[in-house]
């Protein structure tokens, strides 16, 4: 049984899904890996920016856009964490001396960086 076929008269292609052939209405989208920031952004635009979400989805570029946002956010996150830890003097020496203090300060930095990324990239 064929999984894909195209009607010659209309030019519409169909794909077998279960027992039914359904029309391929949306363009095929290239699969890309999306991390936590891409998923957060997906939830945000789906809930609060429905027009943008619908436009990206129907154009077939939603997954690509989410992957780009995720990559930008991850780059920004690592850069900010590195910069802030250097500015505040958090080092491996502190980690060896007082692990709980190091964890507390690193968690504080991660929370601040998360807020910065949400303000800069997500909105």
C-alpha positions as CSV (number, residue, x, y, z in Angstrom):
1,X,0.0,0.0,0.0
2,X,1.4,3.4,-1.0
3,X,2.1,5.9,1.9
4,X,2.1,9.0,-0.4
5,X,0.3,9.8,-3.6
6,X,-0.6,12.9,-5.5
7,X,-3.8,13.5,-7.4
8,X,-3.0,14.4,-11.0
9,X,-6.0,16.5,-11.6
10,X,-5.6,18.7,-8.5
11,X,-1.9,18.3,-7.7
12,X,-2.7,17.8,-4.0
13,X,-0.5,15.2,-2.3
14,X,-1.8,12.8,0.3
15,X,-0.1,10.8,3.1
16,X,-1.4,7.6,4.7
17,X,-2.1,8.2,8.4
18,X,-3.6,5.1,10.0
19,X,-6.4,3.9,7.7
20,X,-7.0,7.3,6.0
21,X,-5.2,9.4,3.4
22,X,-4.9,12.9,4.6
23,X,-4.0,15.9,2.5
24,X,-0.5,17.5,3.0
25,X,-1.7,21.0,3.8
26,X,1.3,22.4,5.5
27,X,4.8,22.5,3.9
28,X,7.3,19.9,5.1
29,X,9.5,21.3,7.7
30,X,13.1,20.3,8.4
31,X,13.4,18.7,11.8
32,X,15.9,20.4,14.1
33,X,16.7,19.7,17.8
34,X,15.1,22.2,20.1
35,X,16.3,22.7,23.7
36,X,14.6,24.1,26.8
37,X,14.7,27.7,25.6
38,X,13.1,26.8,22.3
39,X,10.4,24.9,24.1
40,X,9.8,27.8,26.4
41,X,9.6,30.2,23.5
42,X,7.2,27.8,21.7
43,X,4.8,27.8,24.7
44,X,5.1,31.6,25.0
45,X,4.2,32.4,21.4
46,X,1.5,29.7,21.3
47,X,-0.2,31.3,24.3
48,X,0.5,35.0,23.9
49,X,1.4,35.7,20.3
50,X,-1.0,33.5,18.4
51,X,-0.7,35.4,15.1
52,X,3.1,34.9,15.0
53,X,2.7,31.3,16.0
54,X,0.2,30.6,13.2
55,X,2.2,32.5,10.6
56,X,5.4,30.5,11.5
57,X,3.5,27.2,11.5
58,X,1.7,27.7,8.2
59,X,4.9,28.9,6.5
60,X,6.6,25.8,7.6
61,X,9.4,27.6,9.5
62,X,8.3,27.2,13.1
63,X,10.8,24.5,14.0
64,X,13.6,26.4,12.4
65,X,12.7,29.6,14.2
66,X,12.5,27.8,17.5
67,X,15.9,26.2,17.0
68,X,17.4,29.7,16.2
69,X,15.9,31.2,19.3
70,X,17.2,28.3,21.4
71,X,20.7,28.6,20.0
72,X,20.8,32.4,20.6
73,X,19.5,31.9,24.2
74,X,22.0,29.1,25.0
75,X,24.9,31.2,23.7
76,X,23.7,34.2,25.7
77,X,23.3,32.0,28.8
78,X,26.8,30.6,28.7
79,X,28.3,34.0,27.9
80,X,26.5,35.8,30.8
81,X,27.2,33.1,33.3
82,X,30.9,33.2,32.5
83,X,31.0,37.0,32.6
84,X,29.1,37.3,35.9
85,X,31.1,34.6,37.6
86,X,34.3,36.4,36.6
87,X,33.0,39.7,37.8
88,X,31.9,38.3,41.2
89,X,35.1,36.3,41.7
90,X,33.4,32.9,41.9
91,X,36.1,30.3,41.1
92,X,37.0,26.7,41.6
93,X,38.9,27.8,44.8
94,X,35.6,28.9,46.3
95,X,34.1,25.6,45.3
96,X,36.8,23.7,47.1
97,X,36.6,25.9,50.2
98,X,32.8,26.2,50.7
99,X,30.7,24.1,48.3
100,X,27.4,25.3,49.7
101,X,28.3,28.9,49.2
102,X,29.5,28.2,45.7
103,X,26.2,26.4,44.9
104,X,24.2,29.3,46.4
105,X,26.0,31.9,44.4
106,X,25.9,29.9,41.1
107,X,22.1,29.3,41.5
108,X,21.7,33.0,42.1
109,X,23.6,33.8,38.9
110,X,21.6,31.2,36.9
111,X,18.4,32.7,38.1
112,X,19.5,36.2,37.1
113,X,20.7,35.1,33.7
114,X,17.4,33.3,33.1
115,X,15.5,36.6,33.8
116,X,17.8,38.5,31.5
117,X,17.2,36.0,28.7
118,X,13.5,36.0,29.2
119,X,13.4,39.8,29.0
120,X,15.8,40.0,26.0
121,X,14.9,37.1,23.8
122,X,11.6,35.7,24.7
123,X,9.5,38.9,24.5
